[in-house]
Each structure stands twice: as structure tokens, then as C-alpha cells.
Amino acid sequence: MIEGNILLSCAGRRVELLQILDKTLISLGIGGEVVATDAQPFAPAFVLAKKQAIVPRVTAPNFIPEMLRIAKTHGVRWIIPTIDTELPILARAKSQFEAENIHVMVSSPETIEIAADKRNTHAWFVQNGFPTFDQCSIAQALANPDWRYPCFAKPAGGSRSIGASRIETRRALEIRQNTPGHEDDVIESLGHGFEVTVDAYVSPRTGKCLCVVPRRRLEVRDGEVSKGKTIDAPEIVELVRNVAEKLPGACGTICIQMFFDPDTRQIQLMEINPRFGGGYPLTEAAGAHFARWYLEETLDLPCTANEDWTRGLVMLRYDQSVFING
């Protein structure tokens, strides 16, 4: 029997991902468990994992040494990151883990840098000829008499829609410019159609994109999809496959956000998240088993990746409580 544990980093609220990883180990006949790490002990996924370890915050200088120590102590063979702030740190330290036969599902530092700042993402889309929005700084928008309102404003390095808002008028943009904390905002034109999040699986062995699953965001709560539906859109699949394979050193799960107009079939790329997105459980339930495929490839097993996932599958989420003594 193959032995090895998975480390779910910054486990937080990712209970469904924890359950998916547990099932993945079982389905492959791997003798192992999921080890959850977090900086605080009351994260739901941390509490529900079979094994736990407290780690320093990702900004702490001993984050990587402690992660490496925990991984070796617990017999970890795979590390699955979950939050944006840990990606550049783990990407730069990837070789340290590989030297201990520990695989980190993280893309290259170059791809992480492209994705981490929305200005970098927009510039990369434009340079490579991919369809996207008009984008500028607040000052540039205010200096441009032809800039159209309403528009959209968001922090250049933000996530989960924190600090993002629709701007109806020039006066509203002037107020935002003078509001502390928005000095680094980017301003974008509005999207057409509806928002789509796309999960893409990129082979760590070949760099080829082996599966693309578009899912429409039907309802969003606190920046994360609460209702979603997988959709059949060949033009999205083709475009995202090209994006994923163009990214330098993309690996494993890549989550790409966009707007899609079903009438004109127009696509406007918005953001890249080189990690599991919050709505990934819908992709998994549809039959696209990214975690399984990643383990297969890193174990040099035949990869079962395919495009035979269920179109039109709807996900409806609800809250569930976790209870612990003390």
C-alpha cells in the first residue's frame, strides 16, 4: 500500500475541501490522513481534521521552517495551499519541500506574481492578447473625461471581493480617492453578461491543461459562491485552456474569473487565482477530480484526468455548525 499524508495549509473554513482530500486518499487506496494546519485552533476545518498542527502566520520568518518540520514529522507527501498570501512564500520554497519528497501544489513564482496583483494580471492578459476589461488607477480615471460610469473599483491585491464596490458617478470615485485605504485601487469597466468562475487542472508533469470546468456564480455570499451551476461553454473552455498553458509554470488547480455574455458569446477575463477556489466542491461533484489527478501524477501513476464532467449541475450551500468542548 502507498503511504502518505496530505497537509491542508491554512485550513480555515475549507471543510468541504478537507472531506474531498480524505475521500481522495481512500479512492486511491493510499494509507494516509489529512493534516490540517492553521494559525489559530478554532478554524472549523482544523478542528474536524484527523490530525492538526498550529503554525505561525504566513508572514512570520519561521513559517517555512515550521511547515517543513510539521510535514516531515507527520509523514506528509503533499501540501495543498488555500490562501493567496501563502502562495508566493510556498512557491519560492518549493524546492526545499521537493528535496524531502514533499509535493506542493503551487505554481511558479512568476505565475503567482502575475495573479497576486490585479494590475499585473491585466497587463499580462493584454500582452498576450486575451480579452479583458479596461483598467486604470483612480487618478487616471478621474483625469479621463471619456471614462464611463458606472464602473468597478477594487484593491489591486485584494481577494474575496473585500473592498470592492460599484462606482456609480465621478463624484463617488472622487470620494473613494480621498478615503484612506484605497490609494492602491484599480478601476475597471463593467462586465457584460454574468460572472463565471472556471476551474482548470494543469498537469505537473507536462504543463498541459487537462480539464476545464466553467461554473456560473448564481449567488455570492461574503465573496464566495453560495449557489452555482456548471455550464457548457466551449469558447470558455478553449480560452481558459490557452490561458492556463500560457502561464509560466502553472501547476495543479488554477481558478480563473470572468464575465460571459451568453448572447454575444463575449468573454472578459478578470482574475487568476492559482489555487483551489471556494466553489471547487461543485467541480469535484461534477466529476472533475483535480486532487485525485494531482496525486496520481506525483506518484507516477496513470492519470485518469478527463473532460467527462456533468454539465448543468447546481450547487446550493448552507451553514453547518461544529461543536467542541472547552
Stockholm file with secondary structure:
# STOCKHOLM 1.0

chainA/1-326         MIEGNILLSCAGRRVELLQILDKTLISLGIGGEVVATDAQPFAPAFVLAKKQAIVPRVTAPNFIPEMLRIAKTHGVRWIIPTIDTELPILARAKSQFEAENIHVMVSSPETIEIAADKRNTHAWFVQNGFPTFDQCSIAQALANPDWRYPCFAKPAGGSRSIGASRIETRRALEIRQNTPGHEDDVIESLGHGFEVTVDAYVSPRTGKCLCVVPRRRLEVRDGEVSKGKTIDAPEIVELVRNVAEKLPGACGTICIQMFFDPDTRQIQLMEINPRFGGGYPLTEAAGAHFARWYLEETLDLPCTANEDWTRGLVMLRYDQSVFING
#=GR chainA/1-326 SS CCBCEEEETTCTTCHHHHHHHHHHHHHTTCBCCEEEEESSTTCHHHHHSSEEEECCCTTSTTHHHHHHHHHHHTTEEEEECCSGGGHHHHHHTHHHHHTTTCEECCCCHHHHHHHHSHHHHHHHHHHTTCCBCCEEEHHHHHHCTTCCSSEEEEETTCCTTTTCEEECSHHHHHHHHTSTTCTTEEEECCCSSEEEEEEEEECTTTCCEEEEEEEEEEEEETTEEEEEEECCCHHHHHHHHHHHHHSTTCCEEEEEEEEECTTTCCEEEEEEECSCCTTHHHHHHTTCCHHHHHHHHHTTCCCCCCSCCCTTCEEECCCCCCCCCC
#=GC SS_cons         CCBCEEEETTCTTCHHHHHHHHHHHHHTTCBCCEEEEESSTTCHHHHHSSEEEECCCTTSTTHHHHHHHHHHHTTEEEEECCSGGGHHHHHHTHHHHHTTTCEECCCCHHHHHHHHSHHHHHHHHHHTTCCBCCEEEHHHHHHCTTCCSSEEEEETTCCTTTTCEEECSHHHHHHHHTSTTCTTEEEECCCSSEEEEEEEEECTTTCCEEEEEEEEEEEEETTEEEEEEECCCHHHHHHHHHHHHHSTTCCEEEEEEEEECTTTCCEEEEEEECSCCTTHHHHHHTTCCHHHHHHHHHTTCCCCCCSCCCTTCEEECCCCCCCCCC
//
